[in-house]
């Protein structure tokens, strides 16, 4: 019983901290924030750049 309660409290605190970090990062526009919590747009851009590299390599193979 006690352990489940402590786990719930810990998870709740973690979520609170995460929300605070996100809000603080948005307000500050912090590089640290962007480094720690990569936004979906940044992940999407990184994925696109990887795709671009792959297409470039396949083009070289075709030649």
PyMOL CGO cylinders between C-alpha atoms (Angstrom):
from pymol import cmd
from pymol.cgo import CYLINDER

trace = [
    CYLINDER, 0.00, 0.00, 0.00, 2.69, 2.46, 1.06, 0.3, 1, 1, 1, 1, 1, 1,
    CYLINDER, 2.69, 2.46, 1.06, 4.87, 1.76, -1.99, 0.3, 1, 1, 1, 1, 1, 1,
    CYLINDER, 4.87, 1.76, -1.99, 2.04, 2.31, -4.48, 0.3, 1, 1, 1, 1, 1, 1,
    CYLINDER, 2.04, 2.31, -4.48, 1.23, 5.65, -2.83, 0.3, 1, 1, 1, 1, 1, 1,
    CYLINDER, 1.23, 5.65, -2.83, 4.87, 6.77, -2.94, 0.3, 1, 1, 1, 1, 1, 1,
    CYLINDER, 4.87, 6.77, -2.94, 5.14, 5.74, -6.62, 0.3, 1, 1, 1, 1, 1, 1,
    CYLINDER, 5.14, 5.74, -6.62, 2.00, 7.76, -7.41, 0.3, 1, 1, 1, 1, 1, 1,
    CYLINDER, 2.00, 7.76, -7.41, 3.44, 10.77, -5.61, 0.3, 1, 1, 1, 1, 1, 1,
    CYLINDER, 3.44, 10.77, -5.61, 6.76, 10.39, -7.42, 0.3, 1, 1, 1, 1, 1, 1,
    CYLINDER, 6.76, 10.39, -7.42, 5.11, 10.16, -10.84, 0.3, 1, 1, 1, 1, 1, 1,
    CYLINDER, 5.11, 10.16, -10.84, 2.90, 13.16, -10.00, 0.3, 1, 1, 1, 1, 1, 1,
    CYLINDER, 2.90, 13.16, -10.00, 5.96, 15.19, -8.97, 0.3, 1, 1, 1, 1, 1, 1,
    CYLINDER, 5.96, 15.19, -8.97, 7.80, 14.16, -12.14, 0.3, 1, 1, 1, 1, 1, 1,
    CYLINDER, 7.80, 14.16, -12.14, 4.87, 15.25, -14.33, 0.3, 1, 1, 1, 1, 1, 1,
    CYLINDER, 4.87, 15.25, -14.33, 4.69, 18.57, -12.47, 0.3, 1, 1, 1, 1, 1, 1,
    CYLINDER, 4.69, 18.57, -12.47, 8.42, 19.08, -12.96, 0.3, 1, 1, 1, 1, 1, 1,
    CYLINDER, 8.42, 19.08, -12.96, 8.15, 18.18, -16.65, 0.3, 1, 1, 1, 1, 1, 1,
    CYLINDER, 8.15, 18.18, -16.65, 5.28, 20.65, -17.16, 0.3, 1, 1, 1, 1, 1, 1,
    CYLINDER, 5.28, 20.65, -17.16, 7.26, 23.34, -15.34, 0.3, 1, 1, 1, 1, 1, 1,
    CYLINDER, 7.26, 23.34, -15.34, 10.30, 22.62, -17.53, 0.3, 1, 1, 1, 1, 1, 1,
    CYLINDER, 10.30, 22.62, -17.53, 8.20, 22.83, -20.70, 0.3, 1, 1, 1, 1, 1, 1,
    CYLINDER, 8.20, 22.83, -20.70, 6.52, 26.08, -19.62, 0.3, 1, 1, 1, 1, 1, 1,
    CYLINDER, 6.52, 26.08, -19.62, 9.82, 27.60, -18.51, 0.3, 1, 1, 1, 1, 1, 1,
    CYLINDER, 9.82, 27.60, -18.51, 11.45, 26.51, -21.77, 0.3, 1, 1, 1, 1, 1, 1,
    CYLINDER, 11.45, 26.51, -21.77, 8.64, 28.04, -23.84, 0.3, 1, 1, 1, 1, 1, 1,
    CYLINDER, 8.64, 28.04, -23.84, 8.83, 31.31, -21.91, 0.3, 1, 1, 1, 1, 1, 1,
    CYLINDER, 8.83, 31.31, -21.91, 12.62, 31.52, -21.96, 0.3, 1, 1, 1, 1, 1, 1,
    CYLINDER, 12.62, 31.52, -21.96, 13.10, 30.00, -25.42, 0.3, 1, 1, 1, 1, 1, 1,
    CYLINDER, 13.10, 30.00, -25.42, 16.00, 28.18, -23.77, 0.3, 1, 1, 1, 1, 1, 1,
    CYLINDER, 16.00, 28.18, -23.77, 18.57, 26.15, -25.71, 0.3, 1, 1, 1, 1, 1, 1,
    CYLINDER, 18.57, 26.15, -25.71, 18.85, 23.84, -22.70, 0.3, 1, 1, 1, 1, 1, 1,
    CYLINDER, 18.85, 23.84, -22.70, 15.12, 23.18, -22.90, 0.3, 1, 1, 1, 1, 1, 1,
    CYLINDER, 15.12, 23.18, -22.90, 15.36, 22.35, -26.60, 0.3, 1, 1, 1, 1, 1, 1,
    CYLINDER, 15.36, 22.35, -26.60, 18.34, 20.09, -25.97, 0.3, 1, 1, 1, 1, 1, 1,
    CYLINDER, 18.34, 20.09, -25.97, 16.66, 18.15, -23.14, 0.3, 1, 1, 1, 1, 1, 1,
    CYLINDER, 16.66, 18.15, -23.14, 13.13, 17.92, -24.54, 0.3, 1, 1, 1, 1, 1, 1,
    CYLINDER, 13.13, 17.92, -24.54, 13.28, 17.82, -28.33, 0.3, 1, 1, 1, 1, 1, 1,
    CYLINDER, 13.28, 17.82, -28.33, 10.06, 19.16, -29.79, 0.3, 1, 1, 1, 1, 1, 1,
    CYLINDER, 10.06, 19.16, -29.79, 8.09, 17.09, -32.33, 0.3, 1, 1, 1, 1, 1, 1,
    CYLINDER, 8.09, 17.09, -32.33, 8.85, 19.65, -35.07, 0.3, 1, 1, 1, 1, 1, 1,
    CYLINDER, 8.85, 19.65, -35.07, 12.59, 19.28, -34.43, 0.3, 1, 1, 1, 1, 1, 1,
    CYLINDER, 12.59, 19.28, -34.43, 12.33, 15.48, -34.48, 0.3, 1, 1, 1, 1, 1, 1,
    CYLINDER, 12.33, 15.48, -34.48, 10.37, 15.76, -37.74, 0.3, 1, 1, 1, 1, 1, 1,
    CYLINDER, 10.37, 15.76, -37.74, 13.03, 18.03, -39.26, 0.3, 1, 1, 1, 1, 1, 1,
    CYLINDER, 13.03, 18.03, -39.26, 15.80, 15.67, -38.14, 0.3, 1, 1, 1, 1, 1, 1,
    CYLINDER, 15.80, 15.67, -38.14, 13.91, 12.76, -39.70, 0.3, 1, 1, 1, 1, 1, 1,
    CYLINDER, 13.91, 12.76, -39.70, 13.50, 14.72, -42.95, 0.3, 1, 1, 1, 1, 1, 1,
    CYLINDER, 13.50, 14.72, -42.95, 17.20, 15.57, -43.07, 0.3, 1, 1, 1, 1, 1, 1,
    CYLINDER, 17.20, 15.57, -43.07, 17.99, 11.85, -42.59, 0.3, 1, 1, 1, 1, 1, 1,
    CYLINDER, 17.99, 11.85, -42.59, 15.60, 11.00, -45.44, 0.3, 1, 1, 1, 1, 1, 1,
    CYLINDER, 15.60, 11.00, -45.44, 17.35, 13.61, -47.61, 0.3, 1, 1, 1, 1, 1, 1,
    CYLINDER, 17.35, 13.61, -47.61, 20.74, 12.02, -46.87, 0.3, 1, 1, 1, 1, 1, 1,
    CYLINDER, 20.74, 12.02, -46.87, 19.36, 8.60, -47.77, 0.3, 1, 1, 1, 1, 1, 1,
    CYLINDER, 19.36, 8.60, -47.77, 17.99, 9.83, -51.10, 0.3, 1, 1, 1, 1, 1, 1,
    CYLINDER, 17.99, 9.83, -51.10, 21.30, 11.56, -51.85, 0.3, 1, 1, 1, 1, 1, 1,
    CYLINDER, 21.30, 11.56, -51.85, 23.22, 8.33, -51.19, 0.3, 1, 1, 1, 1, 1, 1,
    CYLINDER, 23.22, 8.33, -51.19, 20.85, 6.24, -53.31, 0.3, 1, 1, 1, 1, 1, 1,
    CYLINDER, 20.85, 6.24, -53.31, 21.27, 8.80, -56.12, 0.3, 1, 1, 1, 1, 1, 1,
    CYLINDER, 21.27, 8.80, -56.12, 25.05, 8.38, -55.95, 0.3, 1, 1, 1, 1, 1, 1,
    CYLINDER, 25.05, 8.38, -55.95, 24.62, 4.60, -56.09, 0.3, 1, 1, 1, 1, 1, 1,
    CYLINDER, 24.62, 4.60, -56.09, 22.47, 4.94, -59.20, 0.3, 1, 1, 1, 1, 1, 1,
    CYLINDER, 22.47, 4.94, -59.20, 25.32, 6.81, -60.94, 0.3, 1, 1, 1, 1, 1, 1,
]
cmd.load_cgo(trace, "trace")
